[in-house]
Amino acid sequence: MTINQASAIPFRHVDNGVEFCLITSLKRKRWMFPKGIIDPGETYVETALKEAHEEAGLHGRIVGEPLGTYEYFKWETTLEVTVVLMEVLNCDDLWEEAGLRERRWLPAAEALEILSQRELRHLLQKAIEVLDRPSQ
């Protein structure tokens, strides 16, 4: 059985371009993006926004269609993650998992450097390309 998850790649506009928000995983403290299991009755959009709020204190909106999906193996099953781009409109100083995770805002090059999973680097690269496109 496959378990479905959703993940947000959070970004914000700053004076010199765009920054991305990364958080640490709970156990191994690897840098990643907020993600979680899609609960029954929830959409991937709702889950991505909820997880970004719970895990990183972020509020915002999903931009465009999903950037893609990736799979990994955990809890003796396959998890499939749908990844979306999230524009952050507000960022809490304190949030639900603040004591459990570190949160960092980084420019694209630095974010690509510290992400340990190849799939996450690939999807961040796609996010950068989407944000670099001229508006229609």
N, C-alpha and C positions, 0 to 999 in steps of 0.2 A: 504494500500500500504506500502511496506517495502522500506526503503531507505538504500542503500548499502554504507558502509564506509570502509576505510582501515586504519590500525594503524601499526606503527613500534615500536618494542621494540629495541631501540638502545643500542649497547654495544661497548666497546673498550677494548683492551688488555692493561694491566698495569703490572708493575713489579711483583706485588703479586697476579696476576690473572686477573679478569674481573670486569669492572664497568659498570653499566647501567645508562642511562640518563633518568631522569624524569623531567616533567615540571608541572607547576600548571595550572589548568583549569582557564578560564577567569573570571567566576562569583564567584564560591564558593571557589576558590583557593585550590582545592583538588589536590593531586599528582596523575599524570596520565602519559600516553605515548602520543606522537603526533598522531593525527588522524584527518580524514576529509572525506567529502563526495566524492565518486568516480564520477567525472564528466563524461558526455557522451563522449565516445571515449577513455577514459582513462582506464588503467588496475589497479588492486589493487596494483601492484608493483609500477607503476608510481605515484599513489596517495600517497602511504606510503612514498616514497622518497621525494615527493613535500611537504607534510605536515611536515616531519621531518626537512626539510630545512626552511620552513616558520615559524614554531612554535618554533624551537629550534636551528636553525642555523647549522644543521648537514648535512654533505655530506658523502655518503657511498654507500654500495651495499647491496642488499637483499641476505640473506644466506638461501638456501634450500627452502622447501615448507612451506606453511602457518602453523603456530603453532596451529591454531584453529580459531573459531569464537565465538562471544557472541552477545546477543541482549539486547537492552534497549529501553525504551519508552521516547520519547521527541517530542515536537512540535505536539502532538496528533497523533503520528504514531510510528511504530516500526522501529528501526534502527538496521541493522545487520552489525557487524564489523568483517572484516577479518584481522587477526593479523599475522604479519611477523617479522622475526628476521633481524635486520639491523646492519651490521658491519660498524662502523663509522671510516672513513679514514681521515676526516678533520672536524674541529669545528670552526665556525666563532665566533669572540669576540662580534661582533654586528650583529643582524639579524632582520628580518622584525617585529617580535612580541616581541623583547627584552624588550620593555617598558611595555608590558602587562602581561608577564609571568616570573616566576622564573624558572631557569634551574639548576639541580643538578646532579652531577655524584656520584653514590654510589655503594659500594659493594653489592652483592646479598642480604645478610641478612638484611642490612639497607633498601634497596629498598623494600623488602617484608614487612618490618615493617611499612613503611609510606604509602603504597598503600591502599586506603580506599575501593576500590571495590574488592569483592571476585573474580570476573572473571579475573581481572587484576593480582591478586596474583597467581591464578591458571596458567595463561598463562606465567607469569614470571617464575614460577617453571618449566614449560615445556621448556622454553628457557634455563634455567640453566642446565637441563638434557641434552638437545641437545649439549650445549657447553662442557659439561663434558665428552661426548662420545669420545673415541679415534678416530682419523682420519682414514678413510678407506685407 
